Amino acid sequence: MGAYVGVMDRRLALAALLALAPTAALAPPAMASGGEKKKGGGASFIQIQTLTASIMRRNGSRGVITMEVGIDVENEALRERANASTPRLRAAYTQVLQMYAAGLPAAMPPDADYLALRCQRETDRLLGKPGAKLLIGTILVN
């Protein structure tokens, strides 16, 4: 009985800690320090938040496809426009990924070239002209 009480005490203490400071306890280290850290690239690189979409697995259960992307924009004026358009770019990329995932046959690996081509078209369309190069970091199927 004593071991069970010890486990319950720890769970209650953890629950109390999370209730008192939910954002500080659950925030990733980059956010806890006050800002979002850039993953990589140079001054001309804009990191887009990770994109996700649901897929069907071979056994009929649902899975998730995850894609990390960023854009490299050398032209400063276009980079400012791209920074301002980041939410719209992310929404367009997510829509491309969701539409692709909906038609992806079970057990087929994703086609990175096709996804890059479609996302690059969306980038050029939303920014109004070419000049930003879409870069895909990783595509994971889970």
Buried (B, 14 or more C-beta within 10 A) or exposed (E): EEEEEEEEEEEEEEEEEEEEEEEEEEEEEEEEEEEEEEEEBEEBBBBBEBBBBEBBEEEEEEBEBBBBBBBBBEBEEBBEBBEEBBEEBBBBBBBBBBEBBEEBEEEEEBEEEEBBEBBBEBBBEBBEEEBBBBBBBEBEBE
